[in-house]
Amino acid sequence: MKRLKRPVQIFQSAIFFQAFLYLIAFPSMASGEIQTTPTQLTEQEQQLVNWVGSKQAIMLKDLETYVNINTWTMNRDGLDQFRDLLDEELQSLGFETTLKPSGEIELLSCQEKKVTFAQHLLGQRIGKSSTKVLLNGHLDTVFPKDDEFQTMVIETDGKIKGPGVLDMKGGIVAMTYALKALHQHGRLQNSNITVFFNTDEEVGSLGSRPYIEELAMQHDVGLVFEGSHNHKLARQRKGLGQARIKVIGREAHAGEAHVDGVSANLELAHKVIALEALTDYEKKTTVNVGIMQGGETRNTRPGCADAFVDLRFADNHDGLELKTQVERIALTRYTNHSDFPALPKSEVWSVLHRPAKAIHPTTDNLIAEAMGLSTLIGEPIVGTYWAGGGTDGSLMQAKGLPTVDSLGLNGDGVHSSREWTTTKSLMARTKLITVFLDRLIHQ
């Protein structure tokens, strides 16, 4: 007797078949557009939407609490505080939670420092549902403890400003309240849902990447709650990499013994010029030397200098080539000193921490469904775009998991003191996520 496919395989096959039908029915999809899937809300789904709508005040209060906790990636105390609040939330919804260590990362720099990130949070509900859903969000933000941008403000027009309101504490509130709505209406029973909150996304998920990739291979659908802008969802994403370069020279008095010094700054300056020249806008490849520092005093020839470099690329082949070129430049000697032939000396560390995220037919179908729901619920999603920023959704989809990675709130100004979203978006996206997740669970 012929063995039947597993339920998960049936689910995935059905989605792929539906995506194929859409390509036939809507030829514009083949040229890069996604057509909205027509849909209607059931009576039960409308009840879920109404429940979320009644929680606006408390949702804003929770968002304010989260935003006002500084969760800079290097602020472990703040991240621990935020994570513990979410741990309690997940446990109250029937999730079994576990803390996951991040390990130690050694940074190549003149200071030779090591960094240990805050522990990550894993929550799981294991049931009979044939669809395993992975929900991901990051707890860290980019604003240091001494940054002036520290608190949330709600303006009279409903605009919400604050560190992380969009990236991505607003998305976390939307996701947790969607889970609360489903729990309140008995819709989490028998669900197979995993929630993973990591604390190091803003620096490339260097410690959490193994967990994310392992989880991706164990699930059927991935949802990430990064913010979006212009009412569009990210369909493709650039790949990301990073590199650290350290140059050792020879210190000497800048006046009495200038000739006896080997300037690490001068050598690094040549490398920076060569690195920036790798940028190719036509290929959508960019190199940005974001941080460079060297020397200790004005009147001393600098004996050490370092740089922190950002890499972006359109496809993974270009990323590998870019990494090779960066390493070549880093190890090329541009200056020399006849009395000290071994100097300057350079070291380099580099990694491609986010693969490029390509168009995926199953993900397209999920986006089309979300677009259809948004037209019924409010603040319609009007299309998609190719994003230059990276998310953990790129890691998830690279491991074969269809992933919608910008289901968080709509707004703009991330990584700046202009970061904003709106109360309207908080409510609309939470309602959308609630219904969308309910349909995934009960396919």
C-alpha positions as CSV (number, residue, x, y, z in Angstrom):
1,M,0.0,0.0,0.0
2,K,1.3,3.4,-0.9
3,R,2.3,5.4,2.2
4,L,0.6,8.8,2.6
5,K,2.6,12.0,3.0
6,R,3.0,13.4,6.5
7,P,0.5,16.2,7.4
8,V,3.3,18.8,7.2
9,Q,4.2,17.7,3.7
10,I,0.6,17.8,2.6
11,F,0.3,21.4,4.0
12,Q,3.5,22.5,2.2
13,S,2.4,20.8,-1.0
14,A,-1.0,22.6,-0.8
15,I,0.6,26.0,-0.4
16,F,3.0,25.3,-3.3
17,F,0.1,24.2,-5.5
18,Q,-1.9,27.3,-4.5
19,A,1.1,29.5,-5.4
20,F,1.3,27.8,-8.8
21,L,-2.4,28.5,-9.4
22,Y,-1.8,32.2,-8.6
23,L,1.0,32.4,-11.1
24,I,-1.4,31.1,-13.7
25,A,-4.3,33.2,-12.7
26,F,-2.3,36.4,-12.2
27,P,0.6,36.6,-14.7
28,S,1.8,39.9,-13.1
29,M,3.2,37.8,-10.2
30,A,5.7,36.4,-12.6
31,S,6.9,39.9,-13.3
32,G,7.5,40.7,-9.7
33,E,4.1,41.7,-8.3
34,I,2.1,39.8,-5.7
35,Q,-1.7,39.8,-6.1
36,T,-3.8,40.2,-2.9
37,T,-5.6,36.9,-2.0
38,P,-9.4,37.6,-1.8
39,T,-10.8,36.5,1.6
40,Q,-13.5,37.1,4.2
41,L,-13.4,37.0,7.9
42,T,-15.4,34.3,9.7
43,E,-17.6,35.1,12.7
44,Q,-15.0,33.6,15.0
45,E,-12.2,35.6,13.4
46,Q,-14.2,38.8,13.8
47,Q,-14.5,38.0,17.5
48,L,-10.7,37.8,17.7
49,V,-10.4,41.1,16.0
50,N,-12.9,42.7,18.4
51,W,-11.1,41.3,21.4
52,V,-7.8,42.9,20.2
53,G,-9.6,46.2,19.6
54,S,-10.7,46.3,23.2
55,K,-7.1,46.1,24.5
56,Q,-5.6,49.3,23.0
57,A,-5.0,51.1,26.3
58,I,-3.2,48.2,27.9
59,M,-1.2,47.4,24.8
60,L,0.1,51.0,24.7
61,K,1.0,50.7,28.4
62,D,2.9,47.5,27.8
63,L,4.7,49.0,24.8
64,E,5.7,52.0,26.9
65,T,7.0,49.7,29.6
66,Y,9.1,47.8,27.1
67,V,10.4,50.9,25.3
68,N,11.5,52.6,28.5
69,I,13.8,49.7,29.4
70,N,17.1,50.3,27.7
71,T,17.9,47.1,25.7
72,W,21.1,48.1,23.9
73,T,22.7,44.9,22.8
74,M,25.6,45.4,25.3
75,N,23.2,46.2,28.2
76,R,22.7,42.8,29.6
77,D,20.8,44.0,32.7
78,G,18.2,45.8,30.6
79,L,17.9,42.8,28.3
80,D,17.5,40.4,31.2
81,Q,14.7,42.6,32.6
82,F,12.8,42.8,29.3
83,R,13.3,39.1,28.7
84,D,12.0,38.1,32.1
85,L,8.8,40.1,31.5
86,L,8.2,38.2,28.2
87,D,9.1,34.9,29.9
88,E,6.2,35.5,32.3
89,E,3.9,36.3,29.5
90,L,4.7,33.2,27.5
91,Q,4.3,31.0,30.6
92,S,0.9,32.5,31.3
93,L,-0.1,31.4,27.8
94,G,0.9,27.8,28.3
95,F,4.4,27.9,26.8
96,E,7.3,25.9,28.3
97,T,10.2,28.3,28.4
98,T,13.9,27.9,28.4
99,L,16.9,30.3,28.5
100,K,19.5,29.7,25.9
101,P,23.2,30.8,26.5
102,S,24.8,32.9,23.8
103,G,28.4,32.1,24.4
104,E,31.4,34.5,24.2
105,I,32.4,36.5,21.2
106,E,36.0,37.8,20.9
107,L,36.2,41.2,19.1
108,L,39.2,41.9,17.0
109,S,40.2,45.4,18.1
110,C,43.0,47.4,19.8
111,Q,41.3,46.8,23.1
112,E,41.1,43.0,22.6
113,K,37.8,42.7,24.4
114,K,35.4,39.8,24.7
115,V,31.6,40.1,24.7
116,T,29.0,37.8,26.2
117,F,25.4,38.6,25.2
118,A,22.3,38.2,27.3
119,Q,20.6,34.8,27.3
120,H,17.9,34.2,24.6
121,L,14.4,33.0,25.4
122,L,12.8,30.0,23.9
123,G,9.1,29.2,24.4
124,Q,7.3,26.2,23.0
125,R,3.7,24.8,22.9
126,I,3.6,21.3,21.5
127,G,0.2,19.9,20.3
128,K,-1.5,17.9,17.6
129,S,-1.6,20.6,14.9
130,S,0.1,19.4,11.7
131,T,1.6,22.9,11.1
132,K,4.6,23.9,13.1
133,V,5.0,27.7,13.3
134,L,8.1,29.5,14.4
135,L,7.7,33.1,15.7
136,N,10.9,35.2,16.0
137,G,11.6,38.6,17.5
138,H,14.7,40.3,18.8
139,L,14.9,42.1,22.2
140,D,17.9,44.3,21.6
141,T,18.0,47.8,20.2
142,V,20.8,50.0,18.9
143,F,20.7,52.9,21.5
144,P,23.3,52.9,24.2
145,K,22.4,53.6,27.9
146,D,23.7,57.2,27.6
147,D,21.8,58.0,24.4
148,E,19.4,60.9,24.8
149,F,16.7,58.9,23.0
150,Q,15.4,56.7,25.8
151,T,11.6,57.1,26.4
152,M,8.3,56.6,24.5
153,V,6.1,59.6,23.6
154,I,2.6,59.4,22.1
155,E,1.7,62.6,20.2
156,T,-1.8,63.9,19.8
157,D,-2.1,62.6,16.2
158,G,-1.4,59.0,17.4
159,K,2.2,59.0,16.3
160,I,4.4,57.0,18.7
161,K,8.1,57.9,19.0
162,G,10.7,56.0,21.0
163,P,13.7,53.6,20.8
164,G,12.4,50.3,19.5
165,V,8.8,51.3,18.9
166,L,9.3,50.0,15.3
167,D,12.4,47.9,15.6
168,M,11.0,45.9,17.1
169,K,9.2,46.2,20.5
170,G,6.1,47.3,18.7
171,G,6.2,44.0,16.7
172,I,6.7,42.1,19.9
173,V,3.7,43.6,21.6
174,A,1.6,42.8,18.4
175,M,2.8,39.2,18.5
176,T,2.2,38.6,22.2
177,Y,-1.3,40.1,22.1
178,A,-2.1,38.0,19.1
179,L,-1.2,35.0,21.2
180,K,-3.2,36.3,24.1
181,A,-6.3,36.7,21.8
182,L,-6.0,33.1,20.6
183,H,-5.4,31.9,24.1
184,Q,-8.5,33.8,25.4
185,H,-10.7,32.1,22.7
186,G,-9.2,28.6,23.1
187,R,-7.5,28.7,19.7
188,L,-4.0,27.8,21.1
189,Q,-5.2,24.3,22.1
190,N,-3.3,21.6,20.1
191,S,-1.1,24.3,18.4
192,N,2.5,23.7,17.6
193,I,4.1,27.1,18.1
194,T,7.7,28.0,19.0
195,V,8.6,31.6,20.0
196,F,12.3,32.6,20.0
197,F,13.4,35.9,21.3
198,N,17.1,36.6,20.8
199,T,19.2,39.4,22.3
200,D,22.0,39.9,19.7
201,E,20.2,40.5,16.4
202,E,21.4,44.1,16.0
203,V,25.0,42.9,15.9
204,G,24.3,40.0,13.5
205,S,22.9,37.3,15.7
206,L,26.4,36.1,16.2
207,G,25.5,34.0,19.3
208,S,21.9,33.1,18.4
209,R,22.3,32.0,14.8
210,P,22.8,28.3,15.5
211,Y,19.6,28.2,17.5
212,I,17.6,30.0,14.8
213,E,18.9,27.7,12.0
214,E,18.2,24.6,14.0
215,L,14.6,25.8,14.8
216,A,14.0,26.7,11.2
217,M,14.6,23.1,10.1
218,Q,12.1,21.9,12.6
219,H,9.1,24.1,11.5
220,D,6.8,24.6,8.5
221,V,6.2,28.4,8.5
222,G,8.2,31.3,9.9
223,L,7.0,34.7,11.0
224,V,9.3,37.6,12.0
225,F,7.9,40.8,13.5
226,E,10.3,43.4,12.2
227,G,8.7,46.7,11.2
228,S,7.8,47.8,7.7
229,H,7.4,51.1,6.0
230,N,5.2,52.7,3.3
231,H,2.6,50.0,4.1
232,K,4.6,47.3,2.2
233,L,6.2,44.0,3.3
234,A,9.7,43.0,2.5
235,R,9.8,40.3,-0.2
236,Q,13.5,40.2,-0.8
237,R,16.5,41.2,1.3
238,K,20.1,42.0,0.7
239,G,22.7,39.8,2.3
240,L,24.8,41.2,5.1
241,G,28.4,40.7,6.3
242,Q,30.8,42.4,8.7
243,A,34.5,42.6,9.1
244,R,36.9,43.8,11.7
245,I,40.4,45.0,10.8
246,K,43.3,45.6,13.2
247,V,46.6,47.2,12.3
248,I,49.7,47.2,14.4
249,G,52.4,49.9,13.9
250,R,55.1,51.3,16.1
251,E,54.7,54.1,18.6
252,A,57.2,57.0,18.7
253,H,57.3,60.6,19.7
254,A,55.7,62.7,17.0
255,G,58.4,65.3,17.1
256,E,61.7,64.0,18.5
257,A,61.4,60.5,16.9
258,H,58.8,60.8,14.1
259,V,61.0,58.8,11.7
260,D,61.2,55.9,14.2
261,G,57.4,55.4,14.2
262,V,55.2,53.3,12.0
263,S,51.7,54.9,11.8
264,A,48.9,52.3,12.1
265,N,46.5,55.1,11.3
266,L,48.1,55.8,7.9
267,E,48.0,52.2,7.0
268,L,44.4,51.9,8.0
269,A,43.5,55.0,6.0
270,H,44.8,53.4,2.8
271,K,42.8,50.3,3.5
272,V,39.6,52.3,4.2
273,I,39.9,54.0,0.8
274,A,40.4,50.7,-1.0
275,L,37.5,49.1,1.0
276,E,35.0,51.9,0.1
277,A,36.0,51.6,-3.5
278,L,34.4,48.1,-3.5
279,T,31.0,49.7,-3.5
280,D,29.2,49.0,-6.7
281,Y,25.7,50.5,-6.9
282,E,24.8,48.8,-10.2
283,K,25.4,45.4,-8.5
284,K,23.7,46.6,-5.4
285,T,26.9,46.0,-3.4
286,T,28.0,48.4,-0.7
287,V,30.9,48.6,1.7
288,N,30.7,51.0,4.7
289,V,33.6,51.6,7.1
290,G,31.3,52.5,10.0
291,I,33.8,52.8,12.8
292,M,37.5,53.5,12.7
293,Q,39.8,54.5,15.5
294,G,43.5,54.6,16.3
295,G,46.2,56.1,18.4
296,E,46.2,57.4,21.9
297,T,47.6,60.9,21.9
298,R,48.0,63.7,19.4
299,N,51.8,63.8,19.7
300,T,52.4,60.0,19.4
301,R,52.8,58.1,16.2
302,P,49.8,55.6,16.5
303,G,50.8,52.1,17.3
304,C,47.4,50.5,16.8
305,A,44.3,51.2,14.7
306,D,41.1,49.3,14.0
307,A,38.0,49.5,11.9
308,F,34.5,47.9,11.8
309,V,33.1,47.4,8.3
310,D,29.6,46.7,7.0
311,L,29.0,44.7,3.8
312,R,25.8,44.4,1.8
313,F,25.2,42.3,-1.4
314,A,22.4,41.3,-3.7
315,D,23.1,37.6,-4.0
316,N,25.2,35.1,-2.0
317,H,27.8,34.6,-4.8
318,D,28.5,38.3,-4.7
319,G,28.8,38.1,-1.0
320,L,31.5,35.4,-1.1
321,E,33.4,37.5,-3.6
322,L,33.1,40.6,-1.5
323,K,34.3,38.8,1.6
324,T,37.4,37.6,-0.3
325,Q,38.1,41.1,-1.6
326,V,37.7,42.6,1.9
327,E,40.1,40.1,3.4
328,R,42.6,40.7,0.6
329,I,42.6,44.5,1.2
330,A,42.8,44.0,4.9
331,L,46.0,41.9,4.6
332,T,47.6,44.0,1.9
333,R,50.4,46.3,3.1
334,Y,50.1,49.8,1.7
335,T,52.9,51.5,3.7
336,N,56.3,50.3,4.8
337,H,59.3,51.3,6.8
338,S,62.8,50.3,5.8
339,D,64.0,49.9,9.4
340,F,61.0,47.9,10.5
341,P,60.2,45.6,7.5
342,A,57.6,43.5,9.5
343,L,55.5,46.6,10.2
344,P,52.7,47.6,9.8
345,K,51.1,44.2,10.5
346,S,47.4,43.6,10.0
347,E,44.7,41.0,11.1
348,V,41.2,40.6,9.8
349,W,38.0,38.8,11.0
350,S,35.0,38.6,8.7
351,V,31.7,36.8,8.5
352,L,28.6,36.8,6.2
353,H,26.0,36.9,9.0
354,R,22.9,37.2,6.8
355,P,22.4,35.4,3.5
356,A,20.5,37.3,0.8
357,K,16.8,36.4,0.9
358,A,15.4,35.6,-2.5
359,I,11.9,35.4,-3.8
360,H,10.2,32.3,-2.5
361,P,6.8,31.1,-4.0
362,T,5.4,29.8,-0.6
363,T,6.4,33.0,1.1
364,D,4.8,35.0,-1.7
365,N,1.6,33.1,-1.1
366,L,1.7,33.9,2.6
367,I,2.3,37.6,1.8
368,A,-0.7,37.5,-0.5
369,E,-2.9,36.1,2.2
370,A,-1.7,38.7,4.7
371,M,-2.4,41.4,2.1
372,G,-5.9,40.1,1.7
373,L,-6.6,40.1,5.4
374,S,-5.2,43.6,5.8
375,T,-7.8,45.0,3.4
376,L,-10.5,43.8,5.7
377,I,-8.9,44.6,9.1
378,G,-7.5,48.1,8.4
379,E,-4.3,49.8,7.3
380,P,-4.0,47.8,4.1
381,I,-0.7,46.4,3.0
382,V,-0.3,47.8,-0.6
383,G,2.7,45.9,-1.9
384,T,6.2,44.6,-1.3
385,Y,9.7,45.9,-1.6
386,W,13.3,44.7,-1.7
387,A,14.9,45.6,1.6
388,G,18.5,46.6,2.2
389,G,18.3,45.7,5.9
390,G,18.6,42.2,7.2
391,T,16.6,40.1,9.6
392,D,16.7,36.7,11.2
393,G,14.1,35.7,8.6
394,S,16.9,35.5,6.1
395,L,18.6,32.9,8.2
396,M,15.3,31.0,8.6
397,Q,14.4,31.0,4.9
398,A,18.0,30.0,3.9
399,K,17.4,26.8,5.8
400,G,14.3,26.1,3.8
401,L,11.6,27.7,6.0
402,P,9.1,29.9,4.2
403,T,9.3,33.1,6.2
404,V,7.3,36.4,6.2
405,D,9.7,38.7,8.0
406,S,8.2,42.2,8.3
407,L,4.8,41.6,10.0
408,G,5.6,44.2,12.7
409,L,4.3,47.7,12.8
410,N,4.4,50.3,10.0
411,G,6.6,53.4,10.4
412,D,10.0,54.8,9.7
413,G,13.2,56.2,11.2
414,V,14.7,53.0,12.6
415,H,18.1,53.2,14.2
416,S,17.7,57.0,14.7
417,S,16.0,59.4,17.1
418,R,13.3,59.8,14.5
419,E,12.0,56.3,14.9
420,W,8.2,56.2,14.9
421,T,5.1,54.2,14.4
422,T,1.4,54.9,15.1
423,T,-1.4,53.6,17.4
424,K,-3.4,52.8,14.3
425,S,-0.6,50.5,13.1
426,L,-0.2,48.8,16.4
427,M,-3.9,47.9,16.5
428,A,-4.2,47.0,12.8
429,R,-1.1,44.8,12.7
430,T,-2.0,43.0,15.9
431,K,-5.4,42.1,14.5
432,L,-3.9,41.0,11.3
433,I,-1.3,38.8,13.0
434,T,-4.0,37.3,15.2
435,V,-6.2,36.1,12.3
436,F,-3.2,35.2,10.2
437,L,-1.7,33.0,12.9
438,D,-5.1,31.5,13.7
439,R,-5.4,30.3,10.1
440,L,-1.9,28.9,10.0
441,I,-2.5,26.9,13.2
442,H,-5.8,25.5,12.0
443,Q,-5.0,24.8,8.3
